Amino acid sequence: MGNLWFEGPEWLSSPDKWSQQPEVAGTSETARETVKPKLEKQLFAKEEEQNETTDPLLHNKLATLIVRHVHEQTLHGGVSATLCCMRENFWTPKLRSLTKKVIHNCTICRRYRKKPLTTSYTSDSLLPVFRTELSDPFAVTGVDFAGPMYYKIKQSTTAKAYVALFTCATTRAVHLKLCRDLTATEFQRALKEFVARRPCPQTMASDNGKTFLTTGRWLHWEH
């Protein structure tokens, strides 16, 4: 029993006792070459059918257009709905990230996705009183600088210039004066020319720029 376990039956060690495979009629080389394509066709038929319905998309621009079309066909459905419809007929790498990008850039979806403004109005967020009361033109004036703008002095020399904007708080009319720099002296010259052309403002509003602060102290000293 021990020899049978390790060495097996006696007929395995003598090839003469092995059973011979009967020769089957029609198994020549020609017949085998004829049967081989038929077997391959049957084996790979399922894969070929799958390839007919699932076409790879290699171009990102084409894939983006198709995802956008499918997204519209699903009545602007979400990512999951668009992915399901896409995978029925197409395949492309990184399809989920591409679908999210297309839906994020969809104008209609972004319009309905945005939430209404719920900002609570406080005393700091309301307009100043002088912006809401009716007054004469330029009675309440806001002032600021725009620029710099570059101009040419000589053929190879350029310099900077700025524009002083005087805006009416009620009519929103604008008065412009050209300034060579941002110094208080230059702004005071522009302010004198503005007052000579327009009514003298009762209130002026500006930021905390050094030019405006210096001019404010100068007006207090003058008056």
ROTOR-528729 format. One record per residue (C-alpha): residue number from 1; residue in three letters; x, y, z. Coordinates in nm, 3 decimals, m for minus. Example, Ala and Ser with C-alpha at 12.3 -4.5 7.8 and 13.67 -1.06 7.14 Angstrom:
! ROTOR-528729
node n 1; res ALA; px 1.230; py m0.450; pz 0.780
node n 2; res SER; px 1.367; py m0.106; pz 0.714
//
This chain:
! ROTOR-528729
node n 1; res MET; px 0.000; py 0.000; pz 0.000
node n 2; res GLY; px 0.290; py 0.233; pz 0.076
node n 3; res ASN; px 0.447; py 0.180; pz m0.268
node n 4; res LEU; px 0.112; py 0.238; pz m0.439
node n 5; res TRP; px 0.073; py 0.569; pz m0.254
node n 6; res PHE; px 0.416; py 0.703; pz m0.349
node n 7; res GLU; px 0.477; py 0.534; pz m0.689
node n 8; res GLY; px 0.124; py 0.482; pz m0.818
node n 9; res PRO; px m0.007; py 0.176; pz m1.014
node n 10; res GLU; px 0.234; py m0.041; pz m1.212
node n 11; res TRP; px 0.096; py 0.052; pz m1.556
node n 12; res LEU; px 0.206; py 0.413; pz m1.505
node n 13; res SER; px 0.572; py 0.309; pz m1.514
node n 14; res SER; px 0.543; py 0.111; pz m1.842
node n 15; res PRO; px 0.430; py 0.317; pz m2.144
node n 16; res ASP; px 0.342; py 0.002; pz m2.338
node n 17; res LYS; px 0.045; py m0.056; pz m2.110
node n 18; res TRP; px m0.097; py 0.293; pz m2.164
node n 19; res SER; px m0.425; py 0.314; pz m2.357
node n 20; res GLN; px m0.392; py 0.457; pz m2.704
node n 21; res GLN; px m0.603; py 0.751; pz m2.824
node n 22; res PRO; px m0.819; py 0.634; pz m3.112
node n 23; res GLU; px m0.766; py 0.827; pz m3.433
node n 24; res VAL; px m1.068; py 1.042; pz m3.510
node n 25; res ALA; px m1.161; py 1.077; pz m3.871
node n 26; res GLY; px m1.131; py 1.424; pz m4.022
node n 27; res THR; px m0.871; py 1.564; pz m3.781
node n 28; res SER; px m0.610; py 1.649; pz m4.038
node n 29; res GLU; px m0.420; py 1.978; pz m4.035
node n 30; res THR; px m0.655; py 2.125; pz m4.293
node n 31; res ALA; px m0.959; py 2.045; pz m4.082
node n 32; res ARG; px m0.799; py 2.193; pz m3.773
node n 33; res GLU; px m0.721; py 2.518; pz m3.953
node n 34; res THR; px m1.085; py 2.534; pz m4.067
node n 35; res VAL; px m1.228; py 2.476; pz m3.719
node n 36; res LYS; px m0.992; py 2.720; pz m3.545
node n 37; res PRO; px m1.147; py 3.047; pz m3.679
node n 38; res LYS; px m1.495; py 2.920; pz m3.591
node n 39; res LEU; px m1.390; py 2.849; pz m3.233
node n 40; res GLU; px m1.224; py 3.188; pz m3.199
node n 41; res LYS; px m1.535; py 3.357; pz m3.334
node n 42; res GLN; px m1.753; py 3.178; pz m3.080
node n 43; res LEU; px m1.514; py 3.251; pz m2.793
node n 44; res PHE; px m1.480; py 3.621; pz m2.867
node n 45; res ALA; px m1.832; py 3.684; pz m2.993
node n 46; res LYS; px m1.941; py 3.828; pz m2.659
node n 47; res GLU; px m1.646; py 4.065; pz m2.646
node n 48; res GLU; px m1.712; py 4.182; pz m3.002
node n 49; res GLU; px m2.078; py 4.249; pz m2.923
node n 50; res GLN; px m1.972; py 4.450; pz m2.620
node n 51; res ASN; px m1.729; py 4.656; pz m2.827
node n 52; res GLU; px m2.006; py 4.738; pz m3.073
node n 53; res THR; px m2.216; py 4.903; pz m2.799
node n 54; res THR; px m1.936; py 5.050; pz m2.586
node n 55; res ASP; px m1.714; py 5.286; pz m2.786
node n 56; res PRO; px m1.410; py 5.437; pz m2.612
node n 57; res LEU; px m1.388; py 5.815; pz m2.620
node n 58; res LEU; px m1.028; py 5.918; pz m2.656
node n 59; res HIS; px m1.067; py 6.292; pz m2.720
node n 60; res ASN; px m1.149; py 6.500; pz m2.417
node n 61; res LYS; px m1.330; py 6.769; pz m2.622
node n 62; res LEU; px m1.555; py 6.512; pz m2.786
node n 63; res ALA; px m1.624; py 6.348; pz m2.450
node n 64; res THR; px m1.717; py 6.686; pz m2.301
node n 65; res LEU; px m1.966; py 6.754; pz m2.580
node n 66; res ILE; px m2.127; py 6.411; pz m2.542
node n 67; res VAL; px m2.150; py 6.443; pz m2.162
node n 68; res ARG; px m2.314; py 6.784; pz m2.205
node n 69; res HIS; px m2.563; py 6.638; pz m2.455
node n 70; res VAL; px m2.647; py 6.345; pz m2.225
node n 71; res HIS; px m2.682; py 6.584; pz m1.931
node n 72; res GLU; px m2.940; py 6.784; pz m2.127
node n 73; res GLN; px m3.117; py 6.465; pz m2.238
node n 74; res THR; px m3.161; py 6.367; pz m1.873
node n 75; res LEU; px m3.330; py 6.705; pz m1.811
node n 76; res HIS; px m3.021; py 6.836; pz m1.629
node n 77; res GLY; px m2.998; py 6.538; pz m1.399
node n 78; res GLY; px m2.730; py 6.498; pz m1.137
node n 79; res VAL; px m2.396; py 6.321; pz m1.162
node n 80; res SER; px m2.539; py 5.972; pz m1.105
node n 81; res ALA; px m2.813; py 6.006; pz m1.368
node n 82; res THR; px m2.573; py 6.142; pz m1.628
node n 83; res LEU; px m2.317; py 5.870; pz m1.555
node n 84; res CYS; px m2.575; py 5.591; pz m1.595
node n 85; res CYS; px m2.689; py 5.720; pz m1.934
node n 86; res MET; px m2.330; py 5.774; pz m2.049
node n 87; res ARG; px m2.214; py 5.424; pz m1.957
node n 88; res GLU; px m2.495; py 5.262; pz m2.157
node n 89; res ASN; px m2.323; py 5.359; pz m2.484
node n 90; res PHE; px m1.985; py 5.518; pz m2.410
node n 91; res TRP; px m1.675; py 5.480; pz m2.200
node n 92; res THR; px m1.405; py 5.732; pz m2.127
node n 93; res PRO; px m1.132; py 5.759; pz m1.861
node n 94; res LYS; px m1.211; py 5.975; pz m1.557
node n 95; res LEU; px m1.574; py 5.997; pz m1.656
node n 96; res ARG; px m1.699; py 6.092; pz m1.310
node n 97; res SER; px m1.467; py 6.390; pz m1.274
node n 98; res LEU; px m1.550; py 6.502; pz m1.629
node n 99; res THR; px m1.924; py 6.477; pz m1.556
node n 100; res LYS; px m1.887; py 6.681; pz m1.237
node n 101; res LYS; px m1.697; py 6.948; pz m1.429
node n 102; res VAL; px m1.961; py 6.968; pz m1.703
node n 103; res ILE; px m2.249; py 6.991; pz m1.453
node n 104; res HIS; px m2.062; py 7.251; pz m1.246
node n 105; res ASN; px m2.024; py 7.471; pz m1.557
node n 106; res CYS; px m2.386; py 7.424; pz m1.667
node n 107; res THR; px m2.553; py 7.767; pz m1.661
node n 108; res ILE; px m2.904; py 7.638; pz m1.596
node n 109; res CYS; px m2.792; py 7.409; pz m1.314
node n 110; res ARG; px m2.591; py 7.685; pz m1.150
node n 111; res ARG; px m2.894; py 7.915; pz m1.164
node n 112; res TYR; px m3.112; py 7.668; pz m0.976
node n 113; res ARG; px m2.831; py 7.555; pz m0.746
node n 114; res LYS; px m2.765; py 7.901; pz m0.605
node n 115; res LYS; px m2.937; py 7.986; pz m0.280
node n 116; res PRO; px m3.113; py 8.322; pz m0.234
node n 117; res LEU; px m2.934; py 8.596; pz m0.049
node n 118; res THR; px m3.017; py 8.587; pz 0.320
node n 119; res THR; px m2.789; py 8.863; pz 0.446
node n 120; res SER; px m2.935; py 9.042; pz 0.745
node n 121; res TYR; px m2.928; py 9.419; pz 0.713
node n 122; res THR; px m2.758; py 9.606; pz 0.994
node n 123; res SER; px m2.688; py 9.969; pz 1.059
node n 124; res ASP; px m2.337; py 9.927; pz 0.915
node n 125; res SER; px m2.462; py 9.782; pz 0.585
node n 126; res LEU; px m2.721; py 10.055; pz 0.517
node n 127; res LEU; px m2.637; py 10.352; pz 0.296
node n 128; res PRO; px m2.544; py 10.678; pz 0.466
node n 129; res VAL; px m2.820; py 10.931; pz 0.512
node n 130; res PHE; px m2.666; py 11.176; pz 0.262
node n 131; res ARG; px m2.686; py 10.904; pz m0.009
node n 132; res THR; px m3.062; py 10.866; pz 0.026
node n 133; res GLU; px m3.176; py 11.228; pz 0.074
node n 134; res LEU; px m3.254; py 11.456; pz m0.218
node n 135; res SER; px m3.013; py 11.748; pz m0.248
node n 136; res ASP; px m2.865; py 11.986; pz m0.504
node n 137; res PRO; px m2.608; py 11.849; pz m0.753
node n 138; res PHE; px m2.265; py 11.811; pz m0.594
node n 139; res ALA; px m2.393; py 11.929; pz m0.257
node n 140; res VAL; px m2.267; py 11.594; pz m0.130
node n 141; res THR; px m1.956; py 11.493; pz m0.322
node n 142; res GLY; px m1.736; py 11.188; pz m0.306
node n 143; res VAL; px m1.375; py 11.210; pz m0.420
node n 144; res ASP; px m1.110; py 10.957; pz m0.514
node n 145; res PHE; px m0.816; py 10.907; pz m0.749
node n 146; res ALA; px m0.797; py 10.689; pz m1.061
node n 147; res GLY; px m0.475; py 10.581; pz m1.226
node n 148; res PRO; px m0.192; py 10.592; pz m1.280
node n 149; res MET; px m0.200; py 10.675; pz m1.650
node n 150; res TYR; px 0.126; py 10.701; pz m1.842
node n 151; res TYR; px 0.202; py 10.983; pz m2.084
node n 152; res LYS; px 0.506; py 11.064; pz m2.292
node n 153; res ILE; px 0.715; py 11.372; pz m2.223
node n 154; res LYS; px 0.985; py 11.311; pz m2.480
node n 155; res GLN; px 1.052; py 11.037; pz m2.730
node n 156; res SER; px 1.199; py 10.806; pz m2.465
node n 157; res THR; px 1.066; py 10.958; pz m2.139
node n 158; res THR; px 0.733; py 10.870; pz m1.978
node n 159; res ALA; px 0.564; py 10.999; pz m1.665
node n 160; res LYS; px 0.260; py 10.917; pz m1.452
node n 161; res ALA; px m0.062; py 11.112; pz m1.422
node n 162; res TYR; px m0.375; py 11.063; pz m1.213
node n 163; res VAL; px m0.741; py 11.160; pz m1.240
node n 164; res ALA; px m0.931; py 11.315; pz m0.949
node n 165; res LEU; px m1.293; py 11.194; pz m0.958
node n 166; res PHE; px m1.557; py 11.418; pz m0.800
node n 167; res THR; px m1.890; py 11.229; pz m0.796
node n 168; res CYS; px m2.230; py 11.360; pz m0.690
node n 169; res ALA; px m2.391; py 11.138; pz m0.423
node n 170; res THR; px m2.747; py 11.197; pz m0.545
node n 171; res THR; px m2.735; py 11.247; pz m0.923
node n 172; res ARG; px m2.417; py 11.032; pz m0.970
node n 173; res ALA; px m2.272; py 11.297; pz m1.201
node n 174; res VAL; px m1.894; py 11.287; pz m1.238
node n 175; res HIS; px m1.642; py 11.570; pz m1.267
node n 176; res LEU; px m1.286; py 11.478; pz m1.370
node n 177; res LYS; px m0.965; py 11.672; pz m1.314
node n 178; res LEU; px m0.621; py 11.571; pz m1.432
node n 179; res CYS; px m0.344; py 11.568; pz m1.167
node n 180; res ARG; px 0.028; py 11.530; pz m1.225
node n 181; res ASP; px 0.084; py 11.346; pz m0.895
node n 182; res LEU; px m0.084; py 11.246; pz m0.567
node n 183; res THR; px 0.047; py 11.529; pz m0.352
node n 184; res ALA; px m0.188; py 11.739; pz m0.142
node n 185; res THR; px m0.083; py 12.055; pz m0.330
node n 186; res GLU; px m0.185; py 11.908; pz m0.665
node n 187; res PHE; px m0.518; py 11.786; pz m0.525
node n 188; res GLN; px m0.590; py 12.126; pz m0.367
node n 189; res ARG; px m0.538; py 12.287; pz m0.710
node n 190; res ALA; px m0.785; py 12.038; pz m0.862
node n 191; res LEU; px m1.033; py 12.108; pz m0.577
node n 192; res LYS; px m1.016; py 12.485; pz m0.637
node n 193; res GLU; px m1.084; py 12.435; pz m1.008
node n 194; res PHE; px m1.376; py 12.203; pz m0.923
node n 195; res VAL; px m1.534; py 12.457; pz m0.686
node n 196; res ALA; px m1.490; py 12.730; pz m0.949
node n 197; res ARG; px m1.687; py 12.522; pz m1.203
node n 198; res ARG; px m1.944; py 12.353; pz m0.977
node n 199; res PRO; px m2.138; py 12.454; pz m0.662
node n 200; res CYS; px m1.938; py 12.443; pz m0.343
node n 201; res PRO; px m2.000; py 12.106; pz m0.173
node n 202; res GLN; px m2.159; py 12.102; pz 0.170
node n 203; res THR; px m2.024; py 11.755; pz 0.248
node n 204; res MET; px m1.729; py 11.568; pz 0.097
node n 205; res ALA; px m1.656; py 11.198; pz 0.149
node n 206; res SER; px m1.329; py 11.018; pz 0.080
node n 207; res ASP; px m1.110; py 10.739; pz 0.209
node n 208; res ASN; px m0.825; py 10.783; pz 0.458
node n 209; res GLY; px m0.558; py 10.862; pz 0.202
node n 210; res LYS; px m0.282; py 11.097; pz 0.315
node n 211; res THR; px m0.366; py 11.342; pz 0.039
node n 212; res PHE; px m0.728; py 11.376; pz 0.153
node n 213; res LEU; px m0.640; py 11.393; pz 0.525
node n 214; res THR; px m0.387; py 11.668; pz 0.461
node n 215; res THR; px m0.636; py 11.860; pz 0.249
node n 216; res GLY; px m0.900; py 11.821; pz 0.522
node n 217; res ARG; px m0.669; py 11.977; pz 0.781
node n 218; res TRP; px m0.584; py 12.255; pz 0.532
node n 219; res LEU; px m0.954; py 12.335; pz 0.485
node n 220; res HIS; px m1.005; py 12.357; pz 0.861
node n 221; res TRP; px m0.713; py 12.599; pz 0.889
node n 222; res GLU; px m0.841; py 12.812; pz 0.601
node n 223; res HIS; px m1.189; py 12.837; pz 0.748
//
